[in-house]
Each structure stands twice: as C-alpha cells, then as structure tokens.
C-alpha cells in the first residue's frame, strides 16, 4: 500500500464527516474574547473604531449562552461623501450595541443560534453635499431593537436579521434636512472558500425616513483571515436610496493573549468553534436624510421654533390639515394655524384668516409664502 494512502483517506473522511459536538467541547474552547474593531462608512453607517467583548454566561459541552457588547466612536464622513445621502456626519459621537444569544452544536456538527439586542447611535450634523445653505446643525440620538438567527456548518453560513428602530425614528437634523432611522430586514449566505477566505451574498429590505428610502438592496462580502486573530473584510451594497457603497472592516481578536496553552489556541481555529464565539453582523443603526425645505423659516413664520415642534414631521408631499393638525403635539402658535385652516377640500392658496406673519406651505418642496 502506498504510504500516503492513509493520509488521503483521513482527509476524505474529514470532508465527508464533519466535526461533531463530541469531538471538541464548547465548555473547553469557547471563552471570553476582547476585540478591537474598525469600519469605514457604508450605506447609512459611519466610519468608526471601537472595542467589543464576547462574554459566555453559561456553557455546556455543546452549547453557550452569551452576551456580546460593542462600544464605538463614530468619526466624520469623508469630505464630500455623506454616508446618509445629503448631510455629512461630523465626529466624534458614541454608539453601542448589545446582543444576548444562544448557540448550540448538534450531533451532525452544525451550529444553530438565535439572538436579540439593542443598539444606540448619536449623530452630529456636519456640512452638506448639496448647494443648499443650511443653518442650525443638530446632534440627535437613535435607537433600535435587533433580532436574528444563524446556522453554520463546516462550509456554509446562513443568517437572517431584523433591525427595528424605536423611539423618535425621524428627527430634524438642520434647517433643511430631516434624518430617519431605517427598518432593515435581511438574509445573508456565506461560503468558506478555504481556511482563510469566506465570501457572502445577501438581500435586504429597508423602510423609513418618511418612505424616502423604501426598497430592496443586495450585498456581497469578502472576509480574509490575515492571521488567526486578525480579519479584514470588504462589503459592497447596492440599493436605490444609497446607490453603490463600499465598506471595509477590520477585526482584531485578543483571545490568544488570554489563553494559556498552544493546544487551546489550536482548538479554537476550528471553523465551528470559532463561530461559537464570533460576533454577529449588522450592529449599526442605519440612517438616511432627506430635503424638506427651509424648516427653520417655515416655523418662524408660525411664531414657533423647530425645537418646539414636538412630533415626527409629516412629509410635505402629503401636506393636509389632517397631517399637520391631527398627527402632532402642537404648540399654541400652530394651534392658531389649525384653527384658521379651513376644513373640507384643501385650499390651493393661503386662507384669508391665516394668522398674520405665518407662512402658507407650497405643496411639495417645503417652501412657503
């Protein structure tokens, strides 16, 4: 018999019969991990650097319950290239992400997982990438809930996720633009090409920013393990709201610095065991801004400041008495405008009894007279 025959046979058996839950214990190999993370801006997400931590809460031989935390500092957009379409993001602002999850290896050597979490993001308005002259730049805060499920085998990975903004999902960003957090629902399929390279494709549907960003999109990604601890990634996405966006990521795991022996380090290079303590993706609150006219002057004409406008702004494309008067917690000057606004069919010109000095909006572009 050729001396290489046993070696070849062993390799074939490894490919045909994946590592099972009995081969390597989760209890022995899945441990606390601290990581440094970085990303460039993408479709509605900022340039950022930060730290993450994977913390096992309860382990058995084939399962782990964990919490995964990220804290990042968001830095300014590239000059002339807004990550949210019109208004450039200014730095530096904080964001955070928390995931509580459960992962389990089955008898066939496949991993199943579910998670839920909550993310926050602060956004500071910078200059705009348009010819509009804006005033009153603001800093606003957004939050979202997140849920997801994952499946990983020796070669394939499947993920589904939902990002659901909570609280004030549309806010005034400056004198001319509103910014909204996007509901995002997506699915990704990944394939391990070799021991260092993984590719993925995905589809997502986004909704929000007063319906301006509604629609589906596609993405493709490439991750490369430079070392066992350092992974670089590239993601390209396309949708009608953001067009084509390219985003780079870097993830440096400090796990090996916390492990005591070489055997333990070697065990966690197994793909499935690495997946048991890997961070989930899609952790950013995605934002999109849109133009709605000279908001500051429009409210000043009503005798109120935009800071007093205590409601989610209604798109001026649907400017009606019902939108303005029934959907907002109105200030006293605005209540006077509602009282003067005739019921029935919407008037095409300013009513005769419209309050003195208050502007009457033109239909779509947000101007007034």
N, C-alpha and C positions, 0 to 999 in steps of 0.2 A: 504493500500500500504506500502511496506517495506520502511523505511526511507532512505535507501541507493539507492533506485531506481532512484531518480532524479540525484544523483551524477553520477551513472553509465551511465545514458542516456546522460548526458552532456559530459562525456569523449568520448562516442561513436560518438557524433555529432562533437566534435573537430577533431576526427580522420577522419571522413567522409568529413567534410567541412573545408578545411584549412583556415588559417587566410588570409583575403583578404586585398587589398590595403586600404579599408576604415576602417579597424579595428584599425590600428596603422599608424600614419602619418610618412612618411620618413622625412618630414620637422622638426618634433619634436624630432626624435630619432637618426638620422644619423648626427654625429658631428665630429669635429676634433679629431684625435686619434694619440697619440705618443706611440711607442712601442720599446722595446729592443728585439733584435733578436740574435740568435746564431745557428751555424750549425757545424757538423763535416764533414770531407771530404767525397765525394762521387764519382760518375763516371764523372770525368773531372772537378769537382768543389772542392774548397778548404775548409779547416777549416776557420771559420770566425765569427766575432762578430760585432755588429753594432746597428744602430738606424734606425727606419722607421717612416714615418709620412703619415697619410691619411688626405687629405685636401679637404673638399667639396667646389666646386667652385660655384655651383648653385643647389638649392633644390626646389622641388615642393612637393605636398602631396604624390606622388608615384614614384618619380624619383630623381636621383642625378647625376650631372656631377662632376668629381673629378680628382685630381692628387694624385698619391701615389709615395713617394720617399723613397729610401733606400740608406744608405751610410754605407759601411762595411770596416773593416780592415781584410785582409786575413793573416792568420798566417801559420806557417810552417807545412808541412805534418808530419805525424807520421814517425819516423825514420824507414827506410827500407820499407816504404809503399807509393809509389808515387801515387798521385791522377791522374796523367796524363800518367801513364804507366812506363816510364823509369827514368825520371829526377824528383827528389823530388822538390816540391815547397818550396822556402825559404820565410820567413816572414821578416818584415811586409809590405804589399803592399795594396793600396786602390782599392776599386771597388764601383761602383754606379749603381743605377737602377731607372728609372723613368717610370711611367705609367700614361697616360691620358685616362680616361674611362668614360663610361656612363652606368648606371644601372637603371632598371625600374621594378616596380611591376605591374603585370597585374591584371585583375579583379578576376582571379582564385587564387590569392595568390601565384604566381610563379614569380621568378626573372629572367630577361634576361639582359645580359651585354656584352659589347664589349670594347676592349681597344687596345691601341698601345703605344709603348715606345721605349726607347733606353738605352742600358746598356754598361758599360765600365769595364775593368779589367786590372790591371797591374800584370805581372807575373815575379817573380825573380827566376832565376835558382839556385838550390842547388846541393847537391851531387846526384849521380846516383845510381840506384838499380841494376846495372849490373857490370860486371867485366871490362868494358871499362874505361880507364883512360882519362878523359876529361879535357880540358882547356877552357879558355875564356868564363866563365859563363856570361850570359847577363840578362838584365831586359828589357822586351818587353811589348807592350801595345796592347790590342784588344778591339774592339767594336762590337756591334750587334744591329740590329733593332728587335723588337718583336711585334707580333700582336696576338690577341686571342679573344675568345668568351666563354661565360659561361651561364649556366642555373641552377637554384636552385629551388627545391620545398621543402616541409616540410621534406622530407626524402632523396631525391636524388639530386646529383650534377653531372653535365656534363661539362667538359672543353675541348676545343681544342686550340692549340697554335702553333706558329711557331717562331723559333729563327734563325735569318739570319745574319751571320757575315758580316761586312762591312770593307772597307779599306784593309790593309795588313792582309790577313787571314792566311798565313803561314809565319813564321819567324824563323831565325836561333836562337837557344837557347844556344848552346855552340859549342865546336869544333866538336862534333859528332852527335848531335841531332837537328832536326827541330821540331817546335811545330805549330799546326794548330788549328784554331777555328772551331767548328763543327756546320754546319747547323743541326737543330733539329726540327722535326715536330711530334707532339704527340697529343694523346687524353686520357683523364682520366675519369673514372666513379667512383663516391663516394656515399656511403650509410651511413646515420645516424643510427647507431645501437641503441643508446639510447641517453639521453640528454647530455652525456659526451663523447661518443665514435663514431668516424667515421672511416670507412675503405674505401680503394680505390684500383682500379686496373687500369693499363694503358699500352698503347703501344706507342712506339716512333721509328722513323727512323732517323738515323744520317748519315751525309755525310761530309767528309773533311779530313784534314791532308794528302793531296796528295792521297786520296782514301784509306788510310790505315785503317780508322775507319768506312768505309761504312757498313751499315747493320741495321737491326731492333733489338729492345730490348723490354723487358717487365718490368713492375714495380708493386709493391704493397706497400701500405702505411697504417699506423695506426696513428690517432691523438686522443689524450686524453686530455680533459679539466680538469686539476688539480683543478683549480678554474675558476670563470667566466672570469678572466683576464690572467691566465697562462695556456698555452697549450704546451704539449710535443708531438713530432712526431717521427716516425720511418719509413724509406723508404728503401726498398730492390729492387735493379735493377739488371738485367742481360742482357748482350749483348756480342757478340763475341770479341769486342775490349777491353772492361773493365772487362769481366767475371762478377762475382757476387760482388756487392758493397752494403754496409750497411751504411746508413746515418741517423744521429739523428738531430732533430731540437728543438728549444725552442723559444717560442714567449710570451713575457710578455707585455700585453696591459696596458697602463697607463690611459686609458679612464676614469675609475671611479674616478680617482683623479681630473679629470677636470669637473665632473658632480656635479650638485648642490644638488639634492634630491634623495631619495631612489626610488621614482616612476620612475624617468628617468633611473636609473640603472637597475631596474627590466624590463622595456620595452625593453631594448637592449639585454636582454638574449634570446629573441625570435630568433629562428634559422635564419629566413628570414631576420630580421632586422640586425642581426649580419653579415650575408652575404653581406648586402648592403654596409658595411664599412670594409669588410675583405680585406686583401692584396691578390693579385693574386700570384700564384706559378711560378716556373721556371724563376728565375730572374738572374741566373748566366751565364756568358759567359763560355761555356764548351770547354775544351782544351784537346788535345791528342798529344803526341810526338812520333816520330819515328826515327830510326837509319839510317843515310845516310853516314857513313864512316868518315874519317878524313878530314872534310871540310876545316879546317884551313890550313893544309899542302897542300891540293889539290890546294887551291887558291894561296898559297905562291909560289908554283911551277910555276904558271902563272904570277908571278910578281905583284899580287894584294892581298889585304887583303879582308877578308869576309865582312868588313864594306863597301867596295866599290862595292859590288855585289848588284846593285840596282834593284832587281827584285824578284818575287816569285820564289823560287827554284823549278826546274823541277825534278821529280823523276828520279833517276839514273836507274831505271828499264826500262825507255824509253829513254836511252841516245842516242840521234841522233844529227846530225848537226842542224836540224830544231829546236829541243828543246832548244839547247844551244844558237844558234846564232840568232834565229828569235823571241824568246819569252822574251828576257831580254834587259834592258838598259845597254849595256856592257861598261866596262872600256876599255881604249886603249890597255892594255896588252891582254885582252880577245879578242878584235877585231883582234889582230895579230894571235891568235889561230884559229879564224874562217877563216881568210884568208888562213891559211895553211891547213885547214880541207878540204879534197877533197870532191867534190860533187858526186852525184850518190850513189851507194851502200855504206853502212857504212863499213869502213876498220876494219879488225879484229886485226890489230896491229898498233903501232904508225907510222904515215906517216913520210917519210924521211925528209920532210921540216918542221916538227913540231918545234916550237920555242925552242931554247936551254934552258934547265932548266925547261921547262913546263912539267907537268906530263900528261900522257895519261890515261884516266879512264878505269878501267876494268868494265865489262858490268853491274853488278847488285849491288855488295857490296860496291861501292863507293871508293875502293882502286885505286891506280894509280902507274905507273912506268915510 
